[in-house]
Amino acid sequence: MTVDRGLLATLKAKSGKGDELAAFLEQGRALAAAETGTVTWYAFKIDDTTYGIFDTFETEEARQAHLDGQIPVALGQVAADLLAADPDIRPVDVIAVT
C-alpha cells in the first residue's frame, strides 16, 4: 500500500499554556503508536502558542479510525483548559513521500 492520506491539525494554546499543550502532545505519541492504521504521527511546535499534529495513513478507513480514536477524545477533555480556539483539523492528500 501507499501512504497517500494524512491529517493536519493546528492547535492554538491559551496564553501561558504552551508548555502544557506540548506535554499533552508528547503523551499522545503512545496513543498513536498503539493505532494499527497510523503510519506516522508527528507533533510539532511553530511558536510559543501554535502547535500541530501531522499523521499519515494508507487507507481512508485508517484515517477515519484515527479521527474516531483516543487522541481526539483526549484532546476534547483538555481543550477548554489548554486551547484558545477549536483545533483546525484538515484531511490532506500526501503527494510524495520518501
N, CA, C and O atoms as CSV, one atom per row, in Angstrom:
chain,resi,resn,atom,element,x,y,z
A,1,MET,N,N,0.832,-1.192,0.000
A,1,MET,CA,C,0.000,0.000,0.000
A,1,MET,C,C,0.874,1.251,0.000
A,1,MET,O,O,2.076,1.199,0.261
A,2,THR,N,N,0.244,2.348,-0.294
A,2,THR,CA,C,0.926,3.628,-0.373
A,2,THR,C,C,0.369,4.582,0.676
A,2,THR,O,O,-0.840,4.653,0.894
A,3,VAL,N,N,1.256,5.298,1.306
A,3,VAL,CA,C,0.829,6.345,2.238
A,3,VAL,C,C,0.400,7.534,1.391
A,3,VAL,O,O,1.238,8.235,0.824
A,4,ASP,N,N,-0.905,7.759,1.309
A,4,ASP,CA,C,-1.393,8.854,0.470
A,4,ASP,C,C,-2.463,9.706,1.143
A,4,ASP,O,O,-3.084,10.558,0.507
A,5,ARG,N,N,-2.672,9.465,2.439
A,5,ARG,CA,C,-3.653,10.244,3.199
A,5,ARG,C,C,-3.013,10.762,4.476
A,5,ARG,O,O,-2.138,10.122,5.058
A,6,GLY,N,N,-3.464,11.927,4.896
A,6,GLY,CA,C,-2.944,12.481,6.140
A,6,GLY,C,C,-3.991,13.315,6.843
A,6,GLY,O,O,-5.091,13.543,6.342
A,7,LEU,N,N,-3.606,13.757,8.018
A,7,LEU,CA,C,-4.384,14.731,8.776
A,7,LEU,C,C,-3.420,15.796,9.258
A,7,LEU,O,O,-2.332,15.481,9.740
A,8,LEU,N,N,-3.807,17.038,9.132
A,8,LEU,CA,C,-3.028,18.155,9.642
A,8,LEU,C,C,-3.897,18.917,10.625
A,8,LEU,O,O,-4.945,19.449,10.261
A,9,ALA,N,N,-3.459,18.964,11.865
A,9,ALA,CA,C,-4.198,19.673,12.918
A,9,ALA,C,C,-3.325,20.806,13.443
A,9,ALA,O,O,-2.152,20.607,13.758
A,10,THR,N,N,-3.904,21.979,13.531
A,10,THR,CA,C,-3.222,23.124,14.125
A,10,THR,C,C,-3.949,23.471,15.419
A,10,THR,O,O,-5.177,23.557,15.456
A,11,LEU,N,N,-3.167,23.668,16.479
A,11,LEU,CA,C,-3.709,23.927,17.806
A,11,LEU,C,C,-3.143,25.235,18.331
A,11,LEU,O,O,-1.932,25.452,18.297
A,12,LYS,N,N,-4.006,26.095,18.809
A,12,LYS,CA,C,-3.595,27.389,19.363
A,12,LYS,C,C,-3.757,27.339,20.880
A,12,LYS,O,O,-4.877,27.253,21.383
A,13,ALA,N,N,-2.640,27.393,21.610
A,13,ALA,CA,C,-2.674,27.326,23.068
A,13,ALA,C,C,-3.119,28.656,23.664
A,13,ALA,O,O,-2.850,29.722,23.110
A,14,LYS,N,N,-3.802,28.574,24.797
A,14,LYS,CA,C,-4.097,29.777,25.568
A,14,LYS,C,C,-2.772,30.375,26.046
A,14,LYS,O,O,-1.765,29.675,26.154
A,15,SER,N,N,-2.791,31.660,26.327
A,15,SER,CA,C,-1.600,32.332,26.829
A,15,SER,C,C,-1.090,31.623,28.079
A,15,SER,O,O,-1.855,31.373,29.010
A,16,GLY,N,N,0.193,31.302,28.100
A,16,GLY,CA,C,0.810,30.641,29.237
A,16,GLY,C,C,0.582,29.144,29.308
A,16,GLY,O,O,1.034,28.500,30.255
A,17,LYS,N,N,-0.117,28.565,28.317
A,17,LYS,CA,C,-0.432,27.131,28.338
A,17,LYS,C,C,0.357,26.332,27.296
A,17,LYS,O,O,0.109,25.139,27.120
A,18,GLY,N,N,1.292,26.967,26.611
A,18,GLY,CA,C,2.042,26.284,25.560
A,18,GLY,C,C,2.806,25.068,26.055
A,18,GLY,O,O,2.780,24.019,25.411
A,19,ASP,N,N,3.481,25.190,27.182
A,19,ASP,CA,C,4.242,24.057,27.710
A,19,ASP,C,C,3.320,22.898,28.084
A,19,ASP,O,O,3.666,21.735,27.875
A,20,GLU,N,N,2.160,23.211,28.629
A,20,GLU,CA,C,1.199,22.158,28.982
A,20,GLU,C,C,0.652,21.468,27.732
A,20,GLU,O,O,0.454,20.254,27.722
A,21,LEU,N,N,0.410,22.251,26.680
A,21,LEU,CA,C,-0.055,21.665,25.431
A,21,LEU,C,C,1.035,20.776,24.837
A,21,LEU,O,O,0.741,19.689,24.341
A,22,ALA,N,N,2.272,21.219,24.881
A,22,ALA,CA,C,3.385,20.404,24.385
A,22,ALA,C,C,3.481,19.093,25.160
A,22,ALA,O,O,3.692,18.039,24.559
A,23,ALA,N,N,3.333,19.141,26.461
A,23,ALA,CA,C,3.385,17.922,27.278
A,23,ALA,C,C,2.235,16.983,26.923
A,23,ALA,O,O,2.419,15.768,26.857
A,24,PHE,N,N,1.058,17.545,26.696
A,24,PHE,CA,C,-0.082,16.731,26.272
A,24,PHE,C,C,0.223,16.034,24.950
A,24,PHE,O,O,-0.056,14.846,24.789
A,25,LEU,N,N,0.794,16.775,24.009
A,25,LEU,CA,C,1.110,16.195,22.712
A,25,LEU,C,C,2.162,15.087,22.835
A,25,LEU,O,O,2.080,14.074,22.141
A,26,GLU,N,N,3.129,15.276,23.698
A,26,GLU,CA,C,4.139,14.228,23.915
A,26,GLU,C,C,3.476,12.939,24.409
A,26,GLU,O,O,3.877,11.846,24.010
A,27,GLN,N,N,2.486,13.059,25.254
A,27,GLN,CA,C,1.769,11.888,25.761
A,27,GLN,C,C,0.958,11.215,24.654
A,27,GLN,O,O,0.704,10.012,24.716
A,28,GLY,N,N,0.554,11.976,23.653
A,28,GLY,CA,C,-0.219,11.423,22.548
A,28,GLY,C,C,0.555,10.437,21.698
A,28,GLY,O,O,-0.043,9.627,20.990
A,29,ARG,N,N,1.867,10.492,21.757
A,29,ARG,CA,C,2.708,9.596,20.962
A,29,ARG,C,C,2.371,8.133,21.257
A,29,ARG,O,O,2.271,7.326,20.333
A,30,ALA,N,N,2.197,7.790,22.518
A,30,ALA,CA,C,1.893,6.401,22.882
A,30,ALA,C,C,0.541,5.968,22.330
A,30,ALA,O,O,0.388,4.830,21.887
A,31,LEU,N,N,-0.435,6.861,22.353
A,31,LEU,CA,C,-1.750,6.524,21.803
A,31,LEU,C,C,-1.665,6.290,20.301
A,31,LEU,O,O,-2.263,5.347,19.784
A,32,ALA,N,N,-0.924,7.144,19.599
A,32,ALA,CA,C,-0.779,6.992,18.150
A,32,ALA,C,C,-0.031,5.713,17.806
A,32,ALA,O,O,-0.378,5.033,16.840
A,33,ALA,N,N,0.984,5.380,18.581
A,33,ALA,CA,C,1.767,4.168,18.324
A,33,ALA,C,C,0.908,2.915,18.468
A,33,ALA,O,O,1.184,1.905,17.821
A,34,ALA,N,N,-0.107,2.962,19.290
A,34,ALA,CA,C,-0.981,1.809,19.506
A,34,ALA,C,C,-2.007,1.632,18.383
A,34,ALA,O,O,-2.651,0.586,18.297
A,35,GLU,N,N,-2.162,2.619,17.542
A,35,GLU,CA,C,-3.124,2.531,16.438
A,35,GLU,C,C,-2.492,1.769,15.274
A,35,GLU,O,O,-1.442,2.165,14.768
A,36,THR,N,N,-3.117,0.699,14.860
A,36,THR,CA,C,-2.535,-0.117,13.795
A,36,THR,C,C,-2.531,0.582,12.443
A,36,THR,O,O,-1.667,0.296,11.615
A,37,GLY,N,N,-3.460,1.480,12.199
A,37,GLY,CA,C,-3.544,2.126,10.892
A,37,GLY,C,C,-2.780,3.418,10.744
A,37,GLY,O,O,-2.677,3.943,9.635
A,38,THR,N,N,-2.236,3.951,11.829
A,38,THR,CA,C,-1.472,5.194,11.749
A,38,THR,C,C,-0.031,4.854,11.390
A,38,THR,O,O,0.665,4.182,12.150
A,39,VAL,N,N,0.411,5.326,10.220
A,39,VAL,CA,C,1.757,5.015,9.742
A,39,VAL,C,C,2.786,5.904,10.429
A,39,VAL,O,O,3.774,5.417,10.978
A,40,THR,N,N,2.546,7.211,10.395
A,40,THR,CA,C,3.434,8.154,11.088
A,40,THR,C,C,2.582,9.153,11.858
A,40,THR,O,O,1.441,9.433,11.490
A,41,TRP,N,N,3.152,9.681,12.927
A,41,TRP,CA,C,2.463,10.672,13.755
A,41,TRP,C,C,3.517,11.641,14.271
A,41,TRP,O,O,4.471,11.238,14.937
A,42,TYR,N,N,3.341,12.906,13.964
A,42,TYR,CA,C,4.274,13.945,14.383
A,42,TYR,C,C,3.526,15.002,15.185
A,42,TYR,O,O,2.429,15.414,14.806
A,43,ALA,N,N,4.104,15.432,16.270
A,43,ALA,CA,C,3.622,16.605,16.996
A,43,ALA,C,C,4.715,17.656,16.850
A,43,ALA,O,O,5.900,17.339,16.954
A,44,PHE,N,N,4.325,18.898,16.612
A,44,PHE,CA,C,5.319,19.932,16.366
A,44,PHE,C,C,4.900,21.265,16.978
A,44,PHE,O,O,3.734,21.495,17.296
A,45,LYS,N,N,5.898,22.132,17.130
A,45,LYS,CA,C,5.689,23.477,17.675
A,45,LYS,C,C,6.094,24.481,16.609
A,45,LYS,O,O,7.184,24.396,16.043
A,46,ILE,N,N,5.208,25.433,16.340
A,46,ILE,CA,C,5.509,26.507,15.395
A,46,ILE,C,C,6.030,27.728,16.143
A,46,ILE,O,O,7.026,28.329,15.740
A,47,ASP,N,N,5.359,28.094,17.226
A,47,ASP,CA,C,5.815,29.178,18.096
A,47,ASP,C,C,5.277,28.911,19.496
A,47,ASP,O,O,4.769,27.820,19.754
A,48,ASP,N,N,5.374,29.865,20.396
A,48,ASP,CA,C,5.013,29.631,21.792
A,48,ASP,C,C,3.546,29.278,22.020
A,48,ASP,O,O,3.203,28.711,23.057
A,49,THR,N,N,2.680,29.605,21.066
A,49,THR,CA,C,1.260,29.290,21.244
A,49,THR,C,C,0.678,28.438,20.120
A,49,THR,O,O,-0.477,28.019,20.208
A,50,THR,N,N,1.440,28.176,19.079
A,50,THR,CA,C,0.923,27.426,17.935
A,50,THR,C,C,1.627,26.084,17.817
A,50,THR,O,O,2.847,26.012,17.673
A,51,TYR,N,N,0.834,25.027,17.880
A,51,TYR,CA,C,1.338,23.661,17.830
A,51,TYR,C,C,0.560,22.899,16.771
A,51,TYR,O,O,-0.445,23.389,16.256
A,52,GLY,N,N,1.020,21.715,16.452
A,52,GLY,CA,C,0.302,20.942,15.454
A,52,GLY,C,C,0.581,19.462,15.545
A,52,GLY,O,O,1.475,19.009,16.260
A,53,ILE,N,N,-0.212,18.728,14.797
A,53,ILE,CA,C,-0.067,17.287,14.647
A,53,ILE,C,C,-0.202,16.984,13.157
A,53,ILE,O,O,-1.082,17.514,12.480
A,54,PHE,N,N,0.680,16.129,12.664
A,54,PHE,CA,C,0.563,15.624,11.296
A,54,PHE,C,C,0.711,14.118,11.349
A,54,PHE,O,O,1.684,13.600,11.896
A,55,ASP,N,N,-0.253,13.417,10.781
A,55,ASP,CA,C,-0.171,11.963,10.751
A,55,ASP,C,C,-0.528,11.454,9.367
A,55,ASP,O,O,-1.187,12.141,8.587
A,56,THR,N,N,-0.079,10.223,9.071
A,56,THR,CA,C,-0.307,9.654,7.749
A,56,THR,C,C,-0.934,8.267,7.857
A,56,THR,O,O,-0.823,7.578,8.871
A,57,PHE,N,N,-1.608,7.886,6.746
A,57,PHE,CA,C,-2.373,6.648,6.697
A,57,PHE,C,C,-2.322,6.076,5.289
A,57,PHE,O,O,-2.088,6.796,4.319
A,58,GLU,N,N,-2.545,4.767,5.192
A,58,GLU,CA,C,-2.588,4.105,3.893
A,58,GLU,C,C,-4.008,3.942,3.361
A,58,GLU,O,O,-4.203,3.732,2.163
A,59,THR,N,N,-4.993,4.037,4.241
A,59,THR,CA,C,-6.380,3.864,3.807
A,59,THR,C,C,-7.275,4.919,4.446
A,59,THR,O,O,-6.944,5.502,5.478
A,60,GLU,N,N,-8.402,5.144,3.810
A,60,GLU,CA,C,-9.388,6.076,4.368
A,60,GLU,C,C,-9.965,5.521,5.665
A,60,GLU,O,O,-10.282,6.279,6.582
A,61,GLU,N,N,-10.102,4.190,5.742
A,61,GLU,CA,C,-10.610,3.569,6.956
A,61,GLU,C,C,-9.684,3.815,8.140
A,61,GLU,O,O,-10.149,4.048,9.256
A,62,ALA,N,N,-8.385,3.763,7.903
A,62,ALA,CA,C,-7.421,4.011,8.974
A,62,ALA,C,C,-7.477,5.466,9.426
A,62,ALA,O,O,-7.404,5.755,10.621
A,63,ARG,N,N,-7.606,6.377,8.469
A,63,ARG,CA,C,-7.705,7.795,8.829
A,63,ARG,C,C,-8.963,8.043,9.649
A,63,ARG,O,O,-8.920,8.765,10.646
A,64,GLN,N,N,-10.081,7.453,9.242
A,64,GLN,CA,C,-11.330,7.643,9.980
A,64,GLN,C,C,-11.259,7.001,11.355
A,64,GLN,O,O,-11.786,7.550,12.322
A,65,ALA,N,N,-10.612,5.840,11.454
A,65,ALA,CA,C,-10.449,5.186,12.757
A,65,ALA,C,C,-9.653,6.083,13.699
A,65,ALA,O,O,-9.947,6.148,14.893
A,66,HIS,N,N,-8.654,6.767,13.173
A,66,HIS,CA,C,-7.866,7.691,13.992
A,66,HIS,C,C,-8.745,8.848,14.473
A,66,HIS,O,O,-8.693,9.226,15.643
A,67,LEU,N,N,-9.543,9.402,13.575
A,67,LEU,CA,C,-10.434,10.507,13.943
A,67,LEU,C,C,-11.467,10.082,14.987
A,67,LEU,O,O,-11.935,10.904,15.774
A,68,ASP,N,N,-11.814,8.809,14.989
A,68,ASP,CA,C,-12.776,8.277,15.951
A,68,ASP,C,C,-12.095,7.693,17.185
A,68,ASP,O,O,-12.768,7.135,18.052
A,69,GLY,N,N,-10.764,7.813,17.279
A,69,GLY,CA,C,-9.997,7.130,18.311
A,69,GLY,C,C,-9.751,7.936,19.571
A,69,GLY,O,O,-10.434,8.920,19.852
A,70,GLN,N,N,-8.752,7.489,20.320
A,70,GLN,CA,C,-8.479,8.015,21.655
A,70,GLN,C,C,-7.856,9.413,21.664
A,70,GLN,O,O,-8.107,10.183,22.591
A,71,ILE,N,N,-7.063,9.754,20.669
A,71,ILE,CA,C,-6.403,11.066,20.682
A,71,ILE,C,C,-7.414,12.208,20.592
A,71,ILE,O,O,-7.330,13.142,21.389
A,72,PRO,N,N,-8.368,12.174,19.655
A,72,PRO,CA,C,-9.370,13.246,19.643
A,72,PRO,C,C,-10.197,13.309,20.927
A,72,PRO,O,O,-10.565,14.393,21.379
A,73,VAL,N,N,-10.488,12.151,21.512
A,73,VAL,CA,C,-11.230,12.132,22.779
A,73,VAL,C,C,-10.402,12.810,23.868
A,73,VAL,O,O,-10.918,13.637,24.620
A,74,ALA,N,N,-9.117,12.461,23.954
A,74,ALA,CA,C,-8.241,13.059,24.965
A,74,ALA,C,C,-8.111,14.563,24.737
A,74,ALA,O,O,-8.119,15.338,25.694
A,75,LEU,N,N,-7.993,14.981,23.478
A,75,LEU,CA,C,-7.899,16.415,23.178
A,75,LEU,C,C,-9.170,17.133,23.607
A,75,LEU,O,O,-9.107,18.239,24.143
A,76,GLY,N,N,-10.305,16.520,23.379
A,76,GLY,CA,C,-11.567,17.118,23.803
A,76,GLY,C,C,-11.648,17.326,25.302
A,76,GLY,O,O,-12.296,18.261,25.773
A,77,GLN,N,N,-10.991,16.454,26.053
A,77,GLN,CA,C,-11.027,16.555,27.515
A,77,GLN,C,C,-10.174,17.704,28.042
A,77,GLN,O,O,-10.452,18.221,29.124
A,78,VAL,N,N,-9.150,18.116,27.311
A,78,VAL,CA,C,-8.265,19.195,27.784
A,78,VAL,C,C,-8.442,20.495,27.005
A,78,VAL,O,O,-7.858,21.516,27.369
A,79,ALA,N,N,-9.233,20.468,25.947
A,79,ALA,CA,C,-9.348,21.626,25.060
A,79,ALA,C,C,-9.773,22.896,25.788
A,79,ALA,O,O,-9.189,23.954,25.557
A,80,ALA,N,N,-10.760,22.820,26.648
A,80,ALA,CA,C,-11.256,24.019,27.330
A,80,ALA,C,C,-10.181,24.656,28.197
A,80,ALA,O,O,-10.157,25.877,28.354
A,81,ASP,N,N,-9.305,23.859,28.755
A,81,ASP,CA,C,-8.243,24.374,29.625
A,81,ASP,C,C,-7.030,24.865,28.848
A,81,ASP,O,O,-6.403,25.851,29.236
A,82,LEU,N,N,-6.692,24.182,27.749
A,82,LEU,CA,C,-5.429,24.469,27.065
A,82,LEU,C,C,-5.546,25.282,25.783
A,82,LEU,O,O,-4.605,25.987,25.419
A,83,LEU,N,N,-6.673,25.201,25.092
A,83,LEU,CA,C,-6.770,25.793,23.759
A,83,LEU,C,C,-7.510,27.123,23.746
A,83,LEU,O,O,-8.528,27.297,24.416
A,84,ALA,N,N,-6.973,28.056,22.966
A,84,ALA,CA,C,-7.591,29.376,22.810
A,84,ALA,C,C,-8.707,29.351,21.764
A,84,ALA,O,O,-9.551,30.247,21.727
A,85,ALA,N,N,-8.706,28.324,20.918
A,85,ALA,CA,C,-9.713,28.186,19.859
A,85,ALA,C,C,-9.876,26.705,19.550
A,85,ALA,O,O,-9.056,25.878,19.947
A,86,ASP,N,N,-10.948,26.387,18.836
A,86,ASP,CA,C,-11.134,24.999,18.409
A,86,ASP,C,C,-9.968,24.572,17.529
A,86,ASP,O,O,-9.433,25.389,16.780
A,87,PRO,N,N,-9.562,23.301,17.607
A,87,PRO,CA,C,-8.492,22.827,16.729
A,87,PRO,C,C,-8.926,22.924,15.268
A,87,PRO,O,O,-10.097,22.726,14.944
A,88,ASP,N,N,-7.980,23.226,14.402
A,88,ASP,CA,C,-8.217,23.236,12.958
A,88,ASP,C,C,-7.674,21.910,12.431
A,88,ASP,O,O,-6.462,21.747,12.288
A,89,ILE,N,N,-8.569,20.964,12.142
A,89,ILE,CA,C,-8.181,19.621,11.718
A,89,ILE,C,C,-8.637,19.431,10.274
A,89,ILE,O,O,-9.822,19.537,9.956
A,90,ARG,N,N,-7.656,19.145,9.405
A,90,ARG,CA,C,-7.956,19.029,7.980
A,90,ARG,C,C,-7.405,17.726,7.411
A,90,ARG,O,O,-6.254,17.374,7.670
A,91,PRO,N,N,-8.212,17.016,6.643
A,91,PRO,CA,C,-7.667,15.892,5.904
A,91,PRO,C,C,-6.815,16.436,4.756
A,91,PRO,O,O,-7.164,17.441,4.138
A,92,VAL,N,N,-5.714,15.774,4.480
A,92,VAL,CA,C,-4.840,16.188,3.387
A,92,VAL,C,C,-4.486,14.965,2.548
A,92,VAL,O,O,-4.513,13.834,3.033
A,93,ASP,N,N,-4.156,15.208,1.285
A,93,ASP,CA,C,-3.648,14.174,0.408
A,93,ASP,C,C,-2.124,14.269,0.392
A,93,ASP,O,O,-1.574,15.345,0.163
A,94,VAL,N,N,-1.452,13.168,0.631
A,94,VAL,CA,C,0.000,13.124,0.577
A,94,VAL,C,C,0.393,12.929,-0.876
A,94,VAL,O,O,-0.011,11.949,-1.502
A,95,ILE,N,N,1.179,13.855,-1.418
A,95,ILE,CA,C,1.548,13.823,-2.812
A,95,ILE,C,C,2.834,13.017,-3.038
A,95,ILE,O,O,2.935,12.263,-4.006
A,96,ALA,N,N,3.803,13.179,-2.150
A,96,ALA,CA,C,5.074,12.477,-2.307
A,96,ALA,C,C,5.631,12.151,-0.930
A,96,ALA,O,O,5.447,12.914,0.018
A,97,VAL,N,N,6.310,11.021,-0.822
A,97,VAL,CA,C,6.901,10.580,0.432
A,97,VAL,C,C,8.166,9.780,0.110
A,97,VAL,O,O,8.245,9.113,-0.921
A,98,THR,N,N,9.144,9.856,1.001
A,98,THR,CA,C,10.353,9.035,0.802
A,98,THR,C,C,10.465,8.015,1.902
A,98,THR,O,O,11.411,7.228,1.920
